[in-house]
Amino acid sequence: MTAIPSREPRDPRAPAGPAASPEAGGAAGPAAESAVAGPVGGVSLPAARTAVRGGAVSGAEATSGAGATPGAGAMADVDAMPGANITPGTDAGPGTDATPGVEEGTAPESGPNPESGRASALTPEPTPPIPRFLARAALVTASLSVAGSLLGLLRDQSLAQLFGAGRDTDAFLVAWTVPEFAATLLIEEGLAFALIPAFSAALARRAQGAPGDPVRSLVAGSLPRLALAFTAVGALLAAAAPQLVGVLAPGLPDPALAVDCTRLTATCVLSFGLAGYCSAALRAHGRYLAPAAIYVVYNIGIITAMFALGGRWGVRSAAFGVAAGGCLMVLVQLPDLVRRLRDRRVTRAVSGDAAGARPVDVALMATVLLFGLCRQSQVLIERFLASQLPAGAISHLNYAQKVAQIPMMLSMMLCTVTFPVVARALADGDTERARTRVERDLAVAAGLVLLGTAAVLSCAPLIIRLLFQRGAFTAADTAATADVMRVYALGLLGQTLTGVLVRSYFSAGRATWYPLAAMAAGIAATSWIGAGTIGSWGVTGIAAANAAGITVTAVLLLSGLASRSVPVRARGVLRELSRPLGAAAVATPAGAFAASLPTAPLAGLLAGGTTVTVVFVLLGHALGAQGCTFVIRIVRTLVGRLAHAVLR
């Protein structure tokens, strides 16, 4: 193995090595600022990776980990970006381009330095505001997540059309609690919070030349045990389905149907657990295409089952679709993960303890799973309270929540991509890069979710009418669901901030109990407010309790983050949040007025949504909101490129 060279900055007057093209991490423009990433342990990470992989490696290979660097517009190449040994991108704010796999402000040169004889050298380069890798990965993730969300809406529309909003649907939605919990605990949050930092640390050890393969050791030490645990929990849920239904919805009119559906959905504990494991491992490797596609195939499975089997099995067909869709989530990711683990470029001689199985930290796993369980218990509280109301209340809550949370899910796409980046930065000891990334994620995610909140508040009845009012779903169901959705929307900012902040707590791969305590305080507020308002406000009181409780959690997480994990500046974050909040406060009534003018619901929704977007973006940009500035920059870039293409 070639010795790892020490880092020495090049004399700026000396001729540079081969110029980096825009596709290979060149300068973004004369206005970009210059910065050089600090060494870790006296060794520059790009140079270390080049040496570890075996002597003089070309700059393109060191950049992408898979041969030549993918071009700026090659969307198909987003899943062949940083390989197993490469750090996926730099940390910078939203805006323009950079190279995947290159540390911030640096660019590896091709071949050895003829002047010094070193294997590689580093030249300070202007640092663009966002890595191209993150931009492309976020775009692919967002695109497939939007497709999954649209299919989820189609799934809910099909459920409403085929089975309405009555006793059968309420029974299925009680059983739906199992995949809801499993998705949060095993795919979206809990398991990912433990596994992505673990895989990031293993990749860092691999890049530093550790003997054996730390990644394979982690898989060998964790996957068999987790699979056994998933199987045991799924079997326990299936056996205890009658008792579970009695606890979740004691006032349910048809508990036997709910028990049948629960036994079918209990199978998703194993399938979701394996899907979440694959997803975390692939994202830590910089692979985002397959993990982003899981909800596409999942919802296709449910929709197909409902239409194929609904006539004979009734609403049980939807529960069978959950079981089938969970299997598809594993199958769509498994080939890519197997290829990552079999990659011969990272095979080394096995020696010592590094080759032994490395299980995931049990304390870390316990904290993240308990946090996810506590967060999802909001759903249990809502359905427990709603089961005491007239039939259809649980369905109204479900449909309202699914639609209202779409802005939150879209706003979290960037954080899904950057979470491995933050974890890798902390694994490398670069807390400043992690802090900058988290603060920018908070600003952009908050801006996006507040734009969605304003649209939901302005156009809620039109949205529900266009999506669901057909078949067994009546106009009365539309009115009730729209009222609940507007109240739910008040908590979307709290939901988004909680999702971003909790990733920061667990990104270092260490156990911490503070997020669980903050979530428990929010759950207590939800329970207390819900119990106090259900008598007078009914189902809207439950939605108000949800919004208040998650806001309490977000405030507690923000206030405690600096001293426990990434040192974010809470006052600066709050100042930044006040800008899109002001824009949303003005855009909401403007959008509601515009939506009320046309008589056709689709025209009203288009008018209201367009007005909200224009007012929010322009006012937010005037106030200096980062998310709005990002949108304006993108629009200007697209218009400039279009004009150049047309006029040249």
MILUM-978111 format. One record per residue (C-alpha): x, y, z; residue number from 1. Coordinates in nm, 2 decimals. Example, Ala and Ser with C-alpha at 12.3 -4.5 7.8 and 13.67 -1.06 7.14 Angstrom:
# MILUM-978111
x|y|z|k
1.23|-0.45|0.78|1 $
1.37|-0.11|0.71|2 $
//
This chain:
# MILUM-978111
x|y|z|k
0.00|0.00|0.00|1 $
0.13|0.34|-0.09|2 $
0.22|0.56|0.21|3 $
-0.02|0.84|0.27|4 $
0.14|1.18|0.19|5 $
0.12|1.47|0.42|6 $
-0.06|1.78|0.30|7 $
0.13|2.08|0.19|8 $
-0.04|2.37|0.02|9 $
0.08|2.44|-0.33|10 $
0.26|2.77|-0.39|11 $
-0.01|2.98|-0.56|12 $
0.25|3.12|-0.80|13 $
0.34|2.77|-0.92|14 $
0.16|2.63|-1.23|15 $
-0.14|2.42|-1.13|16 $
-0.20|2.06|-1.23|17 $
-0.45|1.96|-1.49|18 $
-0.74|2.20|-1.49|19 $
-1.06|2.08|-1.34|20 $
-1.36|2.10|-1.57|21 $
-1.69|2.22|-1.44|22 $
-1.80|1.85|-1.43|23 $
-1.49|1.77|-1.22|24 $
-1.52|2.02|-0.95|25 $
-1.38|2.34|-1.11|26 $
-1.45|2.69|-0.99|27 $
-1.81|2.80|-1.00|28 $
-1.72|3.15|-1.10|29 $
-1.51|3.46|-1.01|30 $
-1.75|3.55|-0.73|31 $
-1.70|3.23|-0.54|32 $
-1.50|3.25|-0.22|33 $
-1.18|3.06|-0.17|34 $
-1.15|2.81|0.11|35 $
-0.94|2.50|0.19|36 $
-1.07|2.21|0.40|37 $
-0.86|2.14|0.70|38 $
-0.67|1.81|0.74|39 $
-0.79|1.53|0.96|40 $
-0.51|1.39|1.17|41 $
-0.25|1.58|0.96|42 $
-0.37|1.41|0.64|43 $
-0.59|1.56|0.37|44 $
-0.88|1.32|0.31|45 $
-0.88|1.33|-0.07|46 $
-0.51|1.26|-0.09|47 $
-0.55|0.99|0.17|48 $
-0.82|0.82|-0.02|49 $
-0.61|0.84|-0.34|50 $
-0.31|0.68|-0.17|51 $
-0.52|0.41|0.01|52 $
-0.67|0.30|-0.32|53 $
-0.33|0.22|-0.44|54 $
-0.08|0.48|-0.55|55 $
-0.14|0.75|-0.82|56 $
-0.51|0.75|-0.91|57 $
-0.64|0.99|-1.16|58 $
-0.84|1.29|-1.04|59 $
-1.16|1.17|-1.20|60 $
-1.13|0.84|-1.03|61 $
-1.06|1.00|-0.69|62 $
-1.36|1.22|-0.75|63 $
-1.64|0.98|-0.84|64 $
-1.52|0.65|-0.70|65 $
-1.64|0.49|-1.02|66 $
-1.43|0.60|-1.30|67 $
-1.49|0.93|-1.48|68 $
-1.68|1.20|-1.30|69 $
-2.04|1.22|-1.40|70 $
-2.14|1.53|-1.59|71 $
-2.36|1.81|-1.46|72 $
-2.67|1.71|-1.64|73 $
-2.64|1.33|-1.62|74 $
-2.93|1.25|-1.39|75 $
-2.88|0.88|-1.45|76 $
-2.54|0.90|-1.30|77 $
-2.65|1.03|-0.96|78 $
-2.65|0.67|-0.83|79 $
-2.30|0.61|-0.94|80 $
-2.15|0.90|-0.76|81 $
-1.93|0.86|-0.45|82 $
-1.82|0.50|-0.42|83 $
-1.77|0.31|-0.10|84 $
-1.44|0.49|-0.02|85 $
-1.54|0.85|-0.11|86 $
-1.70|1.12|0.10|87 $
-2.02|1.22|-0.08|88 $
-1.97|1.59|-0.15|89 $
-1.89|1.90|0.05|90 $
-2.09|2.10|0.28|91 $
-2.22|2.43|0.16|92 $
-2.55|2.61|0.12|93 $
-2.81|2.58|-0.14|94 $
-2.72|2.73|-0.47|95 $
-2.49|2.60|-0.73|96 $
-2.25|2.32|-0.82|97 $
-1.94|2.13|-0.69|98 $
-1.80|1.79|-0.73|99 $
-1.91|1.48|-0.55|100 $
-1.64|1.32|-0.34|101 $
-1.41|1.62|-0.31|102 $
-1.36|1.79|0.03|103 $
-1.47|2.15|0.05|104 $
-1.25|2.39|-0.14|105 $
-1.02|2.13|-0.27|106 $
-0.96|1.94|-0.59|107 $
-0.74|1.63|-0.64|108 $
-0.49|1.65|-0.92|109 $
-0.43|1.38|-1.17|110 $
-0.12|1.17|-1.13|111 $
0.19|1.24|-0.92|112 $
0.33|1.58|-0.87|113 $
0.65|1.61|-1.09|114 $
0.80|1.88|-0.87|115 $
0.77|1.70|-0.53|116 $
0.72|1.34|-0.62|117 $
0.41|1.31|-0.40|118 $
0.13|1.09|-0.51|119 $
-0.11|1.38|-0.52|120 $
-0.13|1.74|-0.43|121 $
-0.41|1.99|-0.34|122 $
-0.47|2.33|-0.48|123 $
-0.71|2.57|-0.32|124 $
-1.01|2.63|-0.54|125 $
-1.30|2.86|-0.52|126 $
-1.58|2.70|-0.32|127 $
-1.92|2.70|-0.48|128 $
-2.23|2.73|-0.26|129 $
-2.37|2.37|-0.30|130 $
-2.21|2.04|-0.41|131 $
-2.34|1.92|-0.74|132 $
-2.36|1.57|-0.58|133 $
-2.61|1.70|-0.32|134 $
-2.81|1.89|-0.58|135 $
-2.84|1.59|-0.81|136 $
-2.91|1.35|-0.52|137 $
-3.17|1.58|-0.37|138 $
-3.34|1.62|-0.71|139 $
-3.35|1.24|-0.77|140 $
-3.47|1.18|-0.41|141 $
-3.73|1.46|-0.44|142 $
-3.85|1.34|-0.78|143 $
-3.90|0.98|-0.67|144 $
-4.05|1.09|-0.33|145 $
-4.30|1.31|-0.52|146 $
-4.39|1.01|-0.73|147 $
-4.43|0.80|-0.42|148 $
-4.64|1.07|-0.26|149 $
-4.86|1.10|-0.56|150 $
-4.90|0.72|-0.56|151 $
-4.98|0.75|-0.19|152 $
-5.26|1.00|-0.28|153 $
-5.38|0.76|-0.55|154 $
-5.38|0.48|-0.29|155 $
-5.58|0.70|-0.05|156 $
-5.82|0.80|-0.33|157 $
-5.87|0.44|-0.42|158 $
-5.93|0.35|-0.06|159 $
-6.19|0.63|-0.03|160 $
-6.35|0.54|-0.36|161 $
-6.37|0.16|-0.29|162 $
-6.45|0.16|0.08|163 $
-6.56|0.52|0.17|164 $
-6.50|0.68|0.51|165 $
-6.69|0.45|0.74|166 $
-6.66|0.13|0.95|167 $
-6.45|-0.08|0.71|168 $
-6.20|0.20|0.65|169 $
-6.18|0.28|1.02|170 $
-6.09|-0.09|1.08|171 $
-5.82|-0.09|0.82|172 $
-5.67|0.24|0.95|173 $
-5.64|0.09|1.29|174 $
-5.43|-0.19|1.13|175 $
-5.25|0.08|0.93|176 $
-5.10|0.19|1.26|177 $
-4.85|-0.10|1.23|178 $
-4.69|0.01|0.89|179 $
-4.71|0.38|1.00|180 $
-4.50|0.30|1.31|181 $
-4.27|0.06|1.12|182 $
-4.20|0.32|0.84|183 $
-4.10|0.58|1.10|184 $
-3.90|0.35|1.33|185 $
-3.74|0.13|1.07|186 $
-3.71|0.34|0.75|187 $
-3.75|0.71|0.78|188 $
-3.61|0.80|1.12|189 $
-3.53|0.55|1.40|190 $
-3.31|0.28|1.24|191 $
-3.16|0.53|0.99|192 $
-3.05|0.76|1.28|193 $
-2.84|0.47|1.42|194 $
-2.72|0.30|1.10|195 $
-2.62|0.60|0.88|196 $
-2.37|0.73|1.14|197 $
-2.25|0.37|1.19|198 $
-2.19|0.31|0.82|199 $
-2.04|0.66|0.78|200 $
-1.79|0.58|1.05|201 $
-1.71|0.25|0.89|202 $
-1.66|0.42|0.55|203 $
-1.42|0.67|0.72|204 $
-1.22|0.38|0.87|205 $
-1.21|0.21|0.54|206 $
-1.09|0.53|0.37|207 $
-0.82|0.57|0.62|208 $
-0.68|0.22|0.53|209 $
-0.81|0.01|0.82|210 $
-0.73|-0.36|0.79|211 $
-1.01|-0.58|0.68|212 $
-1.33|-0.42|0.56|213 $
-1.51|-0.22|0.84|214 $
-1.83|-0.20|0.63|215 $
-1.86|-0.57|0.58|216 $
-1.78|-0.63|0.95|217 $
-2.06|-0.39|1.04|218 $
-2.31|-0.58|0.82|219 $
-2.20|-0.92|0.96|220 $
-2.23|-0.79|1.32|221 $
-2.57|-0.62|1.28|222 $
-2.79|-0.75|1.01|223 $
-2.85|-1.11|1.14|224 $
-2.94|-0.99|1.48|225 $
-3.17|-0.71|1.36|226 $
-3.34|-0.95|1.12|227 $
-3.41|-1.19|1.40|228 $
-3.55|-0.91|1.62|229 $
-3.77|-0.79|1.33|230 $
-3.91|-1.14|1.28|231 $
-3.98|-1.19|1.65|232 $
-4.16|-0.85|1.69|233 $
-4.37|-0.91|1.38|234 $
-4.48|-1.26|1.50|235 $
-4.56|-1.11|1.84|236 $
-4.78|-0.84|1.69|237 $
-4.97|-1.09|1.47|238 $
-5.03|-1.32|1.78|239 $
-5.14|-1.02|2.00|240 $
-5.36|-0.85|1.73|241 $
-5.69|-0.88|1.92|242 $
-5.54|-0.72|2.23|243 $
-5.36|-0.45|2.02|244 $
-5.68|-0.35|1.85|245 $
-5.86|-0.33|2.18|246 $
-5.59|-0.09|2.31|247 $
-5.57|0.12|2.00|248 $
-5.94|0.16|1.93|249 $
-6.16|0.04|2.22|250 $
-6.48|0.19|2.06|251 $
-6.43|0.04|1.71|252 $
-6.76|-0.10|1.57|253 $
-6.60|-0.41|1.40|254 $
-6.29|-0.52|1.59|255 $
-6.27|-0.86|1.41|256 $
-6.21|-0.69|1.07|257 $
-5.94|-0.48|1.23|258 $
-5.77|-0.79|1.38|259 $
-5.76|-0.96|1.04|260 $
-5.60|-0.65|0.88|261 $
-5.35|-0.61|1.17|262 $
-5.23|-0.97|1.13|263 $
-5.16|-0.90|0.76|264 $
-4.99|-0.57|0.82|265 $
-4.77|-0.72|1.10|266 $
-4.56|-0.88|0.83|267 $
-4.42|-0.54|0.74|268 $
-4.21|-0.53|1.06|269 $
-3.96|-0.77|0.89|270 $
-3.99|-0.63|0.54|271 $
-3.97|-0.26|0.65|272 $
-3.68|-0.34|0.88|273 $
-3.48|-0.50|0.60|274 $
-3.58|-0.22|0.37|275 $
-3.46|0.04|0.62|276 $
-3.13|-0.14|0.67|277 $
-3.07|-0.14|0.29|278 $
-3.17|0.22|0.26|279 $
-2.94|0.34|0.54|280 $
-2.64|0.15|0.40|281 $
-2.69|0.27|0.05|282 $
-2.74|0.64|0.15|283 $
-2.42|0.62|0.36|284 $
-2.25|0.50|0.04|285 $
-2.39|0.80|-0.16|286 $
-2.65|0.58|-0.34|287 $
-2.99|0.74|-0.34|288 $
-3.18|0.61|-0.64|289 $
-3.30|0.27|-0.50|290 $
-3.38|0.41|-0.15|291 $
-3.59|0.69|-0.30|292 $
-3.79|0.44|-0.51|293 $
-3.91|0.22|-0.22|294 $
-4.24|0.41|-0.17|295 $
-4.31|0.40|-0.54|296 $
-4.31|0.02|-0.54|297 $
-4.48|0.00|-0.20|298 $
-4.78|0.20|-0.31|299 $
-4.80|0.02|-0.64|300 $
-4.83|-0.30|-0.44|301 $
-5.12|-0.17|-0.23|302 $
-5.31|-0.02|-0.52|303 $
-5.28|-0.33|-0.73|304 $
-5.40|-0.55|-0.44|305 $
-5.70|-0.33|-0.37|306 $
-5.83|-0.33|-0.72|307 $
-5.74|-0.70|-0.79|308 $
-5.87|-0.84|-0.46|309 $
-6.11|-0.58|-0.32|310 $
-6.42|-0.74|-0.47|311 $
-6.36|-1.06|-0.29|312 $
-6.16|-0.96|0.02|313 $
-6.30|-0.61|0.09|314 $
-6.07|-0.38|0.28|315 $
-5.85|-0.68|0.38|316 $
-5.71|-0.65|0.02|317 $
-5.54|-0.32|0.13|318 $
-5.38|-0.49|0.42|319 $
-5.25|-0.77|0.19|320 $
-5.11|-0.49|-0.03|321 $
-4.91|-0.36|0.26|322 $
-4.75|-0.70|0.31|323 $
-4.68|-0.73|-0.06|324 $
-4.55|-0.38|-0.09|325 $
-4.31|-0.43|0.19|326 $
-4.15|-0.72|0.01|327 $
-4.11|-0.50|-0.30|328 $
-3.93|-0.24|-0.09|329 $
-3.66|-0.49|-0.01|330 $
-3.63|-0.63|-0.36|331 $
-3.58|-0.29|-0.52|332 $
-3.27|-0.21|-0.30|333 $
-3.11|-0.55|-0.26|334 $
-2.92|-0.58|-0.59|335 $
-2.75|-0.24|-0.54|336 $
-2.65|-0.32|-0.18|337 $
-2.51|-0.66|-0.28|338 $
-2.30|-0.49|-0.55|339 $
-2.17|-0.24|-0.29|340 $
-2.06|-0.51|-0.05|341 $
-1.90|-0.72|-0.32|342 $
-1.71|-0.43|-0.47|343 $
-1.36|-0.58|-0.52|344 $
-1.19|-0.24|-0.51|345 $
-1.25|-0.22|-0.13|346 $
-1.14|-0.58|-0.05|347 $
-0.84|-0.60|0.18|348 $
-0.66|-0.87|0.37|349 $
-0.86|-0.95|0.68|350 $
-0.66|-0.92|1.01|351 $
-0.71|-0.86|1.38|352 $
-1.02|-0.72|1.55|353 $
-1.11|-0.50|1.25|354 $
-1.22|-0.81|1.06|355 $
-1.45|-0.92|1.34|356 $
-1.82|-0.85|1.35|357 $
-1.90|-0.50|1.47|358 $
-2.26|-0.47|1.61|359 $
-2.44|-0.14|1.62|360 $
-2.43|0.04|1.96|361 $
-2.71|-0.10|2.16|362 $
-2.76|0.22|2.36|363 $
-2.78|0.43|2.04|364 $
-3.03|0.19|1.89|365 $
-3.24|0.21|2.20|366 $
-3.25|0.59|2.21|367 $
-3.34|0.63|1.84|368 $
-3.60|0.36|1.84|369 $
-3.76|0.49|2.16|370 $
-3.76|0.84|2.02|371 $
-3.94|0.72|1.70|372 $
-4.18|0.52|1.90|373 $
-4.26|0.82|2.12|374 $
-4.31|1.04|1.82|375 $
-4.54|0.79|1.65|376 $
-4.74|0.76|1.97|377 $
-4.91|1.08|1.86|378 $
-5.10|0.87|1.61|379 $
-5.21|0.63|1.88|380 $
-5.33|0.92|2.09|381 $
-5.53|1.07|1.80|382 $
-5.69|0.74|1.71|383 $
-5.77|0.65|2.07|384 $
-5.95|0.98|2.11|385 $
-6.11|0.97|1.77|386 $
-6.25|0.62|1.83|387 $
-6.49|0.77|2.09|388 $
-6.63|1.01|1.82|389 $
-6.89|0.92|1.55|390 $
-6.79|0.67|1.27|391 $
-6.56|0.83|1.01|392 $
-6.36|1.05|1.25|393 $
-6.05|0.83|1.22|394 $
-6.08|0.84|0.85|395 $
-6.11|1.22|0.84|396 $
-5.80|1.25|1.06|397 $
-5.61|1.01|0.83|398 $
-5.69|1.18|0.50|399 $
-5.63|1.53|0.64|400 $
-5.30|1.43|0.79|401 $
-5.18|1.25|0.47|402 $
-5.24|1.55|0.25|403 $
-5.12|1.81|0.50|404 $
-4.79|1.63|0.56|405 $
-4.70|1.64|0.19|406 $
-4.52|1.98|0.22|407 $
-4.33|1.85|0.52|408 $
-4.22|1.54|0.34|409 $
-4.10|1.75|0.04|410 $
-3.91|1.99|0.27|411 $
-3.73|1.70|0.43|412 $
-3.59|1.57|0.11|413 $
-3.27|1.78|0.13|414 $
-3.22|1.66|0.49|415 $
-3.25|1.30|0.38|416 $
-2.96|1.36|0.14|417 $
-2.75|1.57|0.37|418 $
-2.79|1.35|0.69|419 $
-2.50|1.12|0.57|420 $
-2.29|1.43|0.49|421 $
-2.34|1.57|0.84|422 $
-2.27|1.22|0.99|423 $
-1.95|1.19|0.78|424 $
-1.84|1.54|0.88|425 $
-1.87|1.46|1.24|426 $
-1.69|1.13|1.19|427 $
-1.41|1.33|1.04|428 $
-1.41|1.58|1.33|429 $
-1.53|1.87|1.12|430 $
-1.80|2.03|1.34|431 $
-1.79|2.36|1.16|432 $
-1.90|2.20|0.83|433 $
-2.17|2.00|1.02|434 $
-2.30|2.32|1.18|435 $
-2.31|2.52|0.86|436 $
-2.50|2.23|0.69|437 $
-2.75|2.19|0.96|438 $
-2.83|2.57|0.98|439 $
-2.88|2.58|0.61|440 $
-3.10|2.27|0.61|441 $
-3.31|2.43|0.88|442 $
-3.35|2.75|0.67|443 $
-3.44|2.58|0.34|444 $
-3.66|2.32|0.49|445 $
-3.85|2.58|0.70|446 $
-3.90|2.80|0.39|447 $
-4.04|2.51|0.18|448 $
-4.28|2.38|0.45|449 $
-4.41|2.73|0.53|450 $
-4.49|2.78|0.16|451 $
-4.68|2.45|0.17|452 $
-4.85|2.55|0.49|453 $
-4.98|2.87|0.33|454 $
-5.11|2.68|0.03|455 $
-5.29|2.43|0.25|456 $
-5.45|2.70|0.47|457 $
-5.56|2.89|0.16|458 $
-5.70|2.60|-0.05|459 $
-5.78|2.31|0.19|460 $
-6.15|2.25|0.07|461 $
-6.05|2.26|-0.29|462 $
-5.76|2.02|-0.24|463 $
-5.98|1.77|-0.06|464 $
-6.26|1.80|-0.30|465 $
-6.04|1.74|-0.60|466 $
-5.85|1.45|-0.44|467 $
-6.12|1.25|-0.26|468 $
-6.48|1.37|-0.33|469 $
-6.60|1.08|-0.54|470 $
-6.77|0.74|-0.49|471 $
-6.84|0.68|-0.12|472 $
-6.66|1.00|-0.01|473 $
-6.93|1.27|0.02|474 $
-6.93|1.65|0.04|475 $
-6.98|1.63|0.42|476 $
-6.66|1.42|0.43|477 $
-6.48|1.69|0.23|478 $
-6.59|1.97|0.46|479 $
-6.49|1.78|0.78|480 $
-6.15|1.67|0.63|481 $
-6.07|2.02|0.51|482 $
-6.13|2.17|0.86|483 $
-5.91|1.91|1.02|484 $
-5.63|1.96|0.76|485 $
-5.62|2.34|0.82|486 $
-5.56|2.28|1.19|487 $
-5.30|2.01|1.12|488 $
-5.11|2.25|0.89|489 $
-5.04|2.48|1.19|490 $
-4.80|2.21|1.32|491 $
-4.61|2.15|0.99|492 $
-4.33|2.39|1.08|493 $
-4.28|2.21|1.42|494 $
-4.29|1.87|1.24|495 $
-4.02|1.98|0.99|496 $
-3.79|2.14|1.25|497 $
-3.82|1.83|1.47|498 $
-3.72|1.61|1.18|499 $
-3.42|1.82|1.09|500 $
-3.30|1.87|1.45|501 $
-3.33|1.51|1.56|502 $
-3.10|1.41|1.28|503 $
-2.84|1.65|1.41|504 $
-2.86|1.49|1.76|505 $
-2.80|1.14|1.63|506 $
-2.56|1.22|1.34|507 $
-2.25|1.17|1.56|508 $
-2.35|0.81|1.63|509 $
-2.37|0.85|2.01|510 $
-2.66|0.77|2.23|511 $
-2.84|1.07|2.37|512 $
-3.17|1.08|2.57|513 $
-3.25|1.45|2.54|514 $
-3.45|1.41|2.21|515 $
-3.67|1.14|2.38|516 $
-3.73|1.37|2.67|517 $
-3.83|1.66|2.44|518 $
-4.06|1.43|2.24|519 $
-4.22|1.30|2.57|520 $
-4.29|1.66|2.67|521 $
-4.46|1.71|2.33|522 $
-4.66|1.39|2.37|523 $
-4.78|1.50|2.72|524 $
-4.89|1.83|2.57|525 $
-5.08|1.65|2.29|526 $
-5.25|1.42|2.53|527 $
-5.35|1.70|2.77|528 $
-5.48|1.94|2.50|529 $
-5.66|1.66|2.31|530 $
-5.84|1.53|2.61|531 $
-5.94|1.89|2.70|532 $
-6.07|1.99|2.36|533 $
-6.23|1.68|2.22|534 $
-6.56|1.75|2.40|535 $
-6.61|2.09|2.25|536 $
-6.40|2.09|1.93|537 $
-6.43|1.72|1.83|538 $
-6.19|1.60|1.57|539 $
-6.04|1.94|1.51|540 $
-5.94|1.95|1.88|541 $
-5.73|1.64|1.82|542 $
-5.56|1.80|1.53|543 $
-5.49|2.12|1.74|544 $
-5.34|1.90|2.01|545 $
-5.11|1.74|1.75|546 $
-4.99|2.08|1.63|547 $
-4.93|2.22|1.98|548 $
-4.74|1.91|2.10|549 $
-4.50|1.88|1.81|550 $
-4.43|2.26|1.83|551 $
-4.33|2.21|2.20|552 $
-4.09|1.94|2.09|553 $
-3.93|2.15|1.82|554 $
-3.87|2.44|2.06|555 $
-3.70|2.21|2.31|556 $
-3.49|2.04|2.05|557 $
-3.36|2.37|1.91|558 $
-3.28|2.51|2.25|559 $
-3.08|2.20|2.35|560 $
-2.89|2.12|2.03|561 $
-2.59|2.35|2.07|562 $
-2.47|2.20|2.40|563 $
-2.54|1.84|2.31|564 $
-2.45|1.78|1.94|565 $
-2.40|2.01|1.64|566 $
-2.32|2.37|1.78|567 $
-2.59|2.56|1.59|568 $
-2.66|2.92|1.67|569 $
-3.02|2.91|1.79|570 $
-3.08|3.29|1.78|571 $
-2.96|3.31|1.42|572 $
-3.19|3.02|1.33|573 $
-3.49|3.19|1.49|574 $
-3.41|3.52|1.30|575 $
-3.39|3.32|0.98|576 $
-3.73|3.15|1.05|577 $
-3.90|3.48|1.12|578 $
-3.85|3.58|0.75|579 $
-4.05|3.30|0.58|580 $
-4.30|3.31|0.86|581 $
-4.38|3.67|0.77|582 $
-4.40|3.58|0.41|583 $
-4.64|3.30|0.48|584 $
-4.86|3.53|0.69|585 $
-4.91|3.76|0.40|586 $
-4.93|3.48|0.13|587 $
-5.21|3.29|0.31|588 $
-5.49|3.54|0.29|589 $
-5.38|3.65|-0.06|590 $
-5.41|3.29|-0.18|591 $
-5.74|3.23|-0.01|592 $
-5.89|3.54|-0.18|593 $
-5.75|3.43|-0.52|594 $
-5.89|3.08|-0.47|595 $
-6.24|3.21|-0.40|596 $
-6.27|3.39|-0.73|597 $
-6.31|3.11|-0.99|598 $
-6.62|2.89|-0.97|599 $
-6.45|2.57|-1.09|600 $
-6.25|2.39|-0.81|601 $
-5.94|2.32|-1.03|602 $
-5.92|2.68|-1.15|603 $
-5.96|2.80|-0.79|604 $
-5.68|2.57|-0.67|605 $
-5.45|2.69|-0.95|606 $
-5.53|3.05|-0.88|607 $
-5.48|3.02|-0.51|608 $
-5.17|2.81|-0.53|609 $
-5.01|3.04|-0.79|610 $
-5.08|3.35|-0.58|611 $
-4.94|3.19|-0.26|612 $
-4.62|3.09|-0.44|613 $
-4.56|3.42|-0.61|614 $
-4.64|3.63|-0.30|615 $
-4.44|3.40|-0.07|616 $
-4.13|3.38|-0.29|617 $
-4.11|3.75|-0.37|618 $
-4.18|3.87|-0.02|619 $
-3.95|3.61|0.13|620 $
-3.67|3.71|-0.11|621 $
-3.73|4.08|-0.01|622 $
-3.70|3.98|0.36|623 $
-3.38|3.78|0.29|624 $
-3.51|3.43|0.35|625 $
-3.26|3.17|0.23|626 $
-3.51|2.93|0.08|627 $
-3.67|3.21|-0.13|628 $
-3.33|3.34|-0.24|629 $
-3.25|2.98|-0.34|630 $
-3.57|2.97|-0.56|631 $
-3.50|3.31|-0.72|632 $
-3.15|3.20|-0.80|633 $
-3.27|2.88|-0.96|634 $
-3.53|3.07|-1.17|635 $
-3.27|3.32|-1.29|636 $
-3.04|3.04|-1.38|637 $
-3.30|2.85|-1.57|638 $
-3.42|3.16|-1.75|639 $
-3.07|3.25|-1.84|640 $
-2.99|2.91|-1.98|641 $
-3.32|2.90|-2.18|642 $
-3.25|3.25|-2.32|643 $
-2.90|3.13|-2.42|644 $
-3.03|2.82|-2.58|645 $
-3.29|3.01|-2.78|646 $
-3.08|3.31|-2.89|647 $
-2.75|3.14|-2.97|648 $
//
